[in-house]
Amino acid sequence: MPTMRLGPLDLLEYDARYGVLICRECQYAIQKSALRSHLLRHKIYRDERQRLLSSIAQLHLFEPHHVPLPTPASPPIDALPIISGYRCTAVGCGNLCASSKRMRRHRSEIHGLSKPPNSSSFARPVKLQTFFRGTKLRYFEVTSPPVAGRAGAVPLATTATDDVDNERYDEQVHDADTATPLPPQTRRVLTAPGTHPGSSPANLDLETLRYFHHFTTTTSLTLPGTEHPLPATHYWQTDVVLQALRRRWLMCGLLAMSACHLAALADDTTIEQVHRKRSAQFLSEFSAGWEETTKRDLRKAGGQIRCMLRCAHWALAESTLNQGIIPEPAAPSQLHYIMTTVRGFVVPDFGLRPGGVRSDDEGRQEETFAQTRRILEMRSSSDAGSFGAFSCCDNTPSALFNRLRALPSRMAEMFGKPESARDVLATLSAIAALVECCDTSFASDEVGAAWWGMTKWLIKVPDHFNYMVSRHNPAALVVLAHWAASLVKRAEHCGCWFLRGLTKTILLQIAERLSADDHAVQSLVGSLMA
């Protein structure tokens, strides 16, 4: 047999013909160097992961650039998605592109045709697949059953909207290693907000449908995962979408996320404003429905969407809270509001109801301290010779752990003898949790690890520390600044577009709340802004 399946629920498929191991859930091949982190992403832990890696080690896997490609006459590979694309028909060329825009660029850059002739001879439609994504992407043509009316070569005459949608999809496949196709469960007719079931198909709001398409094919791929047994893409593309297809208010939440994402991607200010306006319109109906629902699963999904929408609006506008797009609670400070909002993604409703706090757990703090000691000892031995001196501008993991290890003593020098033992314990516990969460964040370069490391800290810090932040306690603000400069910044860099600029916002707000006359304390935060 040319293929064999491995792992829980036959997650992986080995194709001996091409020497590739395909993740059937993600629908792309996994590089040998990424196997361990990919299995961890699918929540395959310890013994089970090691057994699976031992089995995989017996297989012959090619590096991406050595994988032989199927011939154009080959049938599609079942475990991979099929993409509609184009083949250049220039003599001796045959270049493959997944969008008309890339094909036009190819014709211009390679064949010197800045304005291709209005002819059906310069490209023909084909079906494409690729084993790998991102920088290792290589398309190959496959033969699938013919579709009526599409035989023969055709000119690349497309509408502006089609061109934009095709290019966005193509950019996603080229630039993201975690892209997956639209699940079959969501390929159905959607009754868009503003229309009614039973109305004529001619009355469909095509703009709304385009937002829905963008969410299922692109935005959903960029969203972080939850504590869920399936990967993040399955959760957002399937579970939440199926719920939204039955509840208009939840669908409006997905459409608002899609519009925010398009606004963040837009290079043109006018286009950005159009998407932001549509997002605000969708958000209004979503918020009304979310406030009224009582079902636990819907509160969870809706609360996660609400939290990300708040972050997205902060990313799109520095003074969103003053624009009335999302009302800000009157009591907590904006810093505390940011913390509870992000925490609400992991603990639904936590940051969205007044007084939602846990009681401090001494056993949990002791466990955090013990884990922190183990991490720092491990880092110290692996980075032998590098501990001691550090640069605030160095954002490598070893430099980051150096800063965190030295932070308690630096703060003791700056603040002097503390007045409250409880404040000291809460601050040290927050620093210890920060070390543990940085270890989680830097475990891999995937967005899920970065997001989980960032949010995990917010649910591990003691409640008294949250109280200290709300009272603008200087020691708590310094630790919060290190969380922003390490974990929030990393989540931004790893692909959380809806957090764009949040690191800078938090650091500036902290600097404003610290005494301007205390230059030593200001330096603890100011150095993080480099």
C-alpha positions in Angstrom: 0.0 0.0 0.0 1.4 3.4 -0.9 -0.1 5.0 2.2 -0.4 4.2 5.9 -2.0 6.0 8.8 -0.7 6.7 12.2 -1.6 8.4 15.5 -4.8 8.9 17.3 -7.9 8.9 15.1 -5.5 8.3 12.1 -4.3 11.8 12.4 -1.2 11.3 10.2 -0.9 9.7 6.7 2.4 8.5 5.3 2.6 8.5 1.5 5.6 6.3 0.5 5.4 7.3 -3.1 6.5 10.8 -2.3 8.2 10.3 1.2 5.8 12.7 3.0 3.9 12.6 6.3 0.6 14.5 5.9 -1.5 15.8 8.8 -5.1 14.9 7.8 -6.6 17.5 10.1 -4.4 20.4 8.9 -4.2 19.0 5.4 -0.5 19.6 4.7 2.7 17.7 5.0 4.9 18.1 8.1 8.6 18.8 7.9 10.8 16.4 10.0 12.1 19.3 12.1 8.5 20.4 13.0 7.1 16.9 14.0 7.5 17.3 17.8 5.9 20.8 18.0 3.1 19.8 15.5 2.1 16.8 17.6 2.1 19.0 20.7 -0.2 21.4 18.9 -2.6 18.5 18.5 -2.3 17.8 22.2 -0.4 14.6 21.9 1.7 14.5 25.0 4.7 12.7 26.5 4.6 8.9 26.2 2.1 8.8 23.3 4.1 11.5 21.4 7.4 9.6 22.0 5.9 6.3 20.8 4.5 8.1 17.7 7.9 9.8 17.0 9.6 6.4 17.3 7.3 4.9 14.7 7.8 7.9 12.4 11.6 7.6 12.7 11.3 4.3 10.9 9.7 6.0 7.8 11.7 7.5 4.9 10.8 11.2 4.8 12.2 13.6 2.3 13.1 17.2 3.0 10.6 19.5 1.2 13.0 20.4 -1.6 13.7 16.7 -2.3 10.1 15.5 -2.5 9.2 14.2 -6.0 6.1 15.9 -7.4 3.2 14.0 -9.0 2.8 14.2 -12.8 -0.1 16.5 -14.1 -2.0 13.3 -15.1 -2.0 12.1 -11.5 -5.3 12.1 -9.5 -5.5 14.4 -6.5 -4.0 13.2 -3.2 -6.9 12.6 -0.9 -5.3 14.1 2.2 -4.5 17.5 0.6 -6.9 20.2 -0.5 -7.5 21.0 -4.2 -6.9 24.6 -5.3 -8.2 26.2 -8.5 -5.3 27.9 -10.2 -3.6 28.5 -13.5 -0.7 27.1 -15.7 1.3 29.5 -17.9 1.0 28.3 -21.5 4.1 30.1 -22.8 6.4 27.7 -24.7 8.7 25.9 -22.3 7.3 27.6 -19.2 4.3 25.9 -17.4 4.6 28.0 -14.2 1.7 27.3 -11.8 0.0 30.1 -9.8 -3.0 29.9 -7.5 -4.4 33.3 -8.4 -4.8 35.5 -11.4 -2.9 38.3 -9.9 0.2 36.1 -9.3 -0.1 34.8 -12.9 -0.2 38.4 -14.3 2.8 39.2 -12.2 4.6 36.1 -13.6 3.8 37.1 -17.1 5.1 40.6 -16.5 8.3 39.7 -14.6 9.3 36.5 -16.5 7.9 37.1 -20.0 8.0 40.9 -20.1 4.3 41.3 -20.7 3.1 44.2 -18.5 -0.2 44.2 -20.3 -1.0 40.6 -21.3 -2.9 40.3 -24.6 -6.7 39.8 -24.4 -6.3 36.2 -25.5 -7.2 32.8 -24.2 -3.7 31.5 -24.9 -1.5 32.8 -22.2 -2.8 30.7 -19.3 -5.3 27.8 -18.7 -7.2 26.9 -15.5 -5.9 23.8 -13.7 -6.4 22.1 -10.3 -3.4 22.4 -8.0 -2.2 20.9 -4.8 0.9 21.4 -2.6 2.5 19.2 0.1 3.9 22.1 2.1 3.0 25.7 3.0 4.9 28.9 3.6 8.4 29.1 2.2 8.5 25.4 1.2 5.4 25.7 -1.0 5.6 24.0 -4.4 2.4 23.6 -6.5 1.8 20.6 -8.7 -1.0 20.0 -11.1 -3.5 17.1 -10.7 -6.2 15.8 -12.9 -9.7 15.9 -11.4 -13.1 15.2 -13.1 -13.9 17.9 -15.7 -16.4 20.6 -14.8 -18.9 21.5 -17.4 -18.2 24.8 -19.2 -14.5 25.0 -18.0 -12.7 23.0 -20.7 -9.9 24.7 -22.6 -7.8 27.8 -22.0 -9.5 30.9 -20.7 -8.4 34.6 -20.3 -7.8 35.8 -16.8 -10.7 38.3 -16.9 -11.9 38.6 -13.3 -13.8 41.1 -11.3 -11.8 43.3 -8.9 -13.5 41.5 -6.0 -12.6 38.1 -7.3 -9.0 39.2 -7.8 -8.7 40.5 -4.2 -10.3 37.3 -2.7 -8.1 35.0 -4.8 -5.0 36.9 -4.0 -5.7 36.9 -0.2 -6.2 33.2 -0.3 -3.0 32.7 -2.3 -1.1 34.9 0.1 -2.4 32.9 3.0 -1.1 29.6 1.4 2.2 31.2 0.6 2.8 32.9 4.0 1.1 30.7 6.6 2.3 27.2 7.5 -1.0 26.5 9.3 -3.5 27.3 6.5 -6.3 24.8 6.1 -9.2 24.7 3.6 -12.8 25.5 4.3 -14.3 22.5 6.0 -17.0 20.6 4.1 -19.5 21.3 6.9 -19.4 25.0 6.2 -19.8 24.9 2.5 -23.4 25.7 2.5 -25.8 28.5 1.7 -25.8 31.3 4.3 -28.7 33.6 5.0 -26.9 36.8 5.6 -27.8 39.4 8.2 -30.2 41.8 6.5 -32.0 39.1 4.5 -34.7 36.6 5.4 -35.0 32.9 4.9 -37.1 32.3 1.8 -36.2 35.6 0.1 -35.0 35.4 -3.5 -31.4 34.4 -4.0 -31.0 37.6 -6.1 -31.5 39.6 -2.8 -28.5 38.0 -1.1 -26.1 40.4 0.5 -23.0 39.5 -1.4 -20.8 41.8 0.7 -21.8 39.9 3.8 -21.2 36.6 2.1 -17.7 37.8 1.2 -17.1 38.6 4.9 -18.2 35.1 5.8 -16.0 33.6 3.2 -13.0 35.6 4.4 -13.6 34.4 8.0 -13.8 30.7 7.1 -10.9 30.7 4.7 -8.5 33.2 6.3 -9.5 34.9 9.6 -10.3 31.6 11.3 -6.7 30.4 10.5 -5.2 33.3 12.5 -7.3 32.9 15.7 -5.7 31.3 18.8 -6.9 28.0 20.2 -8.8 27.3 23.4 -8.6 24.5 25.9 -10.2 22.2 23.3 -9.4 18.6 22.2 -9.2 19.6 18.6 -6.9 22.1 16.8 -7.8 25.8 16.8 -8.7 25.7 13.1 -11.2 23.0 13.7 -12.7 24.9 16.6 -13.2 28.2 14.7 -13.9 26.7 11.2 -16.3 24.0 12.3 -17.6 24.1 15.8 -18.2 27.9 16.1 -19.3 28.3 12.5 -21.9 25.5 12.9 -23.2 27.3 16.0 -23.2 30.6 14.1 -25.2 29.2 11.2 -28.1 28.6 13.7 -27.8 31.9 15.6 -27.8 35.2 13.8 -26.2 37.2 16.6 -23.2 34.8 16.8 -22.8 35.0 13.0 -22.6 38.7 13.3 -19.7 38.2 15.7 -17.8 36.2 13.2 -18.5 38.8 10.5 -17.3 41.5 12.8 -14.1 39.6 13.3 -13.7 39.2 9.6 -14.3 42.9 8.9 -11.7 43.8 11.6 -9.2 41.4 10.0 -9.7 43.0 6.6 -9.3 46.4 8.1 -6.0 45.4 9.7 -4.8 44.0 6.3 -5.9 47.1 4.3 -3.2 49.4 2.9 -5.7 52.0 1.8 -7.2 54.2 4.6 -10.6 54.5 2.8 -10.9 50.7 2.5 -9.9 50.3 6.1 -12.6 52.8 7.2 -15.2 50.9 5.2 -14.3 47.6 7.0 -14.2 49.2 10.4 -17.7 50.7 9.9 -19.1 47.3 8.8 -17.4 45.7 11.8 -19.1 48.2 14.2 -22.5 47.4 12.5 -22.1 43.6 12.9 -20.8 44.2 16.5 -23.9 46.0 17.5 -26.2 43.1 16.8 -23.7 40.5 18.1 -23.4 42.4 21.5 -27.2 42.5 21.9 -27.5 38.8 21.3 -24.6 37.8 23.5 -25.9 39.8 26.5 -29.2 37.9 26.3 -28.0 34.3 25.8 -27.7 32.0 28.8 -26.4 28.8 27.2 -23.0 28.0 28.5 -21.4 26.9 25.2 -22.7 30.0 23.4 -21.5 32.2 26.3 -18.1 30.7 25.9 -17.7 31.2 22.1 -19.4 34.6 22.3 -17.2 35.7 25.1 -14.0 34.7 23.2 -15.2 36.6 20.2 -16.1 39.6 22.3 -12.6 39.6 23.9 -10.8 39.4 20.5 -13.0 42.2 19.1 -12.1 44.5 21.9 -8.4 43.8 21.3 -8.9 44.2 17.5 -10.5 47.6 18.0 -7.6 48.7 20.3 -5.3 47.6 17.5 -7.1 49.6 14.9 -7.5 52.8 16.9 -5.5 54.2 19.8 -8.6 55.8 21.3 -11.3 53.3 20.5 -12.6 53.3 24.1 -13.4 57.0 23.7 -15.2 56.4 20.5 -18.0 54.4 22.0 -17.4 51.4 19.8 -17.2 49.1 22.8 -18.3 50.6 26.2 -15.7 50.6 28.9 -16.7 49.6 32.4 -16.7 52.7 34.6 -14.9 51.2 37.7 -11.6 49.6 36.6 -8.7 51.4 35.2 -7.9 50.8 31.5 -4.8 48.7 32.4 -6.9 46.5 34.6 -9.6 46.4 31.9 -7.1 45.2 29.3 -5.9 42.4 31.7 -9.5 41.2 32.4 -10.5 41.4 28.8 -7.6 39.1 27.6 -8.2 36.8 30.6 -11.8 36.5 29.6 -10.8 34.5 26.5 -9.6 31.7 28.7 -12.1 32.1 31.5 -15.3 33.3 29.8 -17.2 36.1 31.7 -14.3 36.5 34.1 -13.3 39.9 32.8 -16.8 40.9 31.8 -18.5 40.9 35.1 -17.7 43.1 38.1 -15.9 41.5 41.1 -15.1 38.3 39.2 -12.1 37.1 41.2 -10.7 33.9 42.5 -9.4 33.4 46.0 -5.6 33.2 46.4 -4.4 29.7 46.5 -1.2 29.2 48.5 -0.7 25.7 47.1 -0.9 27.0 43.6 1.7 29.7 44.4 4.1 27.2 45.9 3.8 25.0 42.8 4.5 28.1 40.6 7.7 28.9 42.6 8.9 25.3 42.4 8.3 25.2 38.6 10.1 28.5 38.2 13.2 27.2 40.1 13.3 24.2 37.8 13.0 26.3 34.6 15.7 28.8 35.7 18.1 26.0 36.8 17.5 24.3 33.4 18.0 27.6 31.5 21.1 28.4 33.6 22.8 25.1 32.8 21.9 25.3 29.1 23.0 28.9 28.8 26.2 28.4 30.9 28.3 31.5 30.8 25.6 33.8 29.6 23.8 34.4 32.9 24.8 37.5 34.7 25.2 40.3 32.1 22.2 41.2 30.0 20.9 43.8 27.6 17.4 45.2 27.8 17.4 45.5 24.0 18.2 41.7 23.6 14.9 39.8 23.1 16.5 36.3 22.8 15.1 33.7 25.2 18.3 33.5 27.2 18.4 37.3 27.7 14.8 37.4 28.6 15.3 34.8 31.4 18.3 36.7 32.5 16.2 39.8 33.0 13.5 37.9 34.9 16.0 36.2 37.1 17.5 39.6 38.1 14.2 41.4 38.3 13.4 40.8 42.0 16.8 42.1 43.2 16.7 45.1 40.9 13.2 45.9 42.2 14.4 45.6 45.8 17.2 48.1 45.1 14.7 50.5 43.5 11.8 50.3 46.0 13.7 49.7 49.2 12.1 47.9 52.2 8.5 47.0 51.4 5.6 48.0 53.6 3.4 45.0 53.0 4.5 41.3 53.1 1.4 40.4 51.1 2.4 42.8 48.3 5.9 41.2 48.2 4.5 37.7 48.0 2.0 38.6 45.3 4.7 40.4 43.3 7.2 37.5 43.5 4.5 35.1 42.6 3.7 37.1 39.5 7.3 37.2 38.5 7.6 33.4 39.0 4.5 32.9 36.9 6.0 35.1 34.2 9.1 32.8 34.0 6.9 29.7 33.7 4.7 31.4 31.0 7.7 32.6 29.0 8.9 29.0 29.0 5.5 28.0 27.5 5.6 30.8 24.9 9.1 30.0 23.7 8.5 26.3 23.4 7.6 26.8 19.7 7.2 29.5 17.2 3.5 28.8 16.6 0.9 31.4 17.4 -0.9 29.0 19.8 2.1 28.7 22.1 2.6 32.5 22.1 -1.0 33.2 22.8 -1.4 30.6 25.5 1.8 31.8 27.3 0.5 35.3 27.3 -3.0 34.5 28.6 -1.8 31.8 31.0 0.0 34.4 33.1 -3.2 36.3 33.6 -4.9 33.3 35.2 -1.9 32.3 37.3 -1.1 35.6 39.0 -2.7 36.0 42.5 -5.9 38.1 42.8 -4.0 40.4 45.2 -1.6 41.2 42.3 -4.6 42.2 40.2 -5.8 44.5 43.0 -2.3 46.0 43.1 -2.5 46.8 39.4 -5.9 48.4 39.8 -4.4 50.6 42.5 -1.5 51.5 40.3 1.0 49.9 42.7 4.5 50.7 41.2 5.9 47.2 41.9 2.9 45.6 40.2 3.1 47.9 37.3 6.8 47.1 36.7 6.0 43.4 36.6 3.1 44.0 34.3 5.4 46.0 32.0 7.7 42.9 31.7 4.7 40.8 30.8 3.8 43.2 28.0 7.4 43.5 26.8 7.9 39.7 26.7 4.7 37.8 26.2 2.3 40.3 24.6 5.1 41.4 22.2 5.9 37.8 21.3 2.2 37.1 20.6 2.1 40.2 18.3 5.2 39.0 16.4 3.9 35.4 16.1 0.8 36.5 14.2 -1.9 37.8 16.6 -2.9 40.7 14.4 -5.6 41.8 16.8 -3.0 42.6 19.4 -1.0 44.9 17.1 0.3 47.9 19.1 -1.0 46.6 22.4 2.5 46.2 23.9 3.3 49.8 23.2 -0.1 50.9 24.6 0.4 49.0 27.9 4.0 50.3 28.4 3.0 53.9 27.7 0.1 53.7 30.2 2.3 52.2 32.8 5.0 54.9 32.3 2.3 57.5 32.8 1.2 56.0 36.1 4.7 55.8 37.5 6.1 58.8 39.2 8.0 61.0 36.7 10.4 62.1 39.4 11.5 58.6 40.3 14.0 58.1 37.4 15.2 54.7 38.8 11.8 53.2 38.7 11.0 54.8 35.3 14.2 53.2 33.9 12.8 49.7 34.8 10.0 50.3 32.3 11.6 52.8 29.9 14.3 50.3 28.9 11.6 47.8 27.8 10.3 50.2 25.1 13.5 50.0 23.1 
